[in-house]
């Protein structure tokens, strides 16, 4: 099974995969934040199979703690509906902290939140549950590619 690849102008994806097979090179570090253990584990397994290193957090509060204790991830995959610190509240905290505000965030939702509203929150990507493997990897790759492209990377993101 091939790994979908976004069209990165810097050729990063071609250097890391050959025919969709992970060559043992880490494609990056992702913080996956979701209160659903089964979904978080399934998404984590898909990302790890695609060559990503994944750190897991159970909710927004746990994610803030993990961020303060680890090297910064290249991307945050964020569920919106969680206890203790919701996805939107977590995203506001991240966007207001200069240490974390440049990390791209792909939101994952099982709610009826439109894609435009997720963007207005400051999200760089959007997925609706249930998540399909191809959609997940495409959204992650696109967010990473867009963020790497300085012409597309926002200098400052602020929630509306």
Helices and strands as residue ranges (DSSP letters): H 12-16, E 17-18, E 21-22, E 28-33, H 37-49, E 52-57, H 60-69, E 75-79, H 87-95, E 104-109, H 115-121, E 125-128, H 133-148
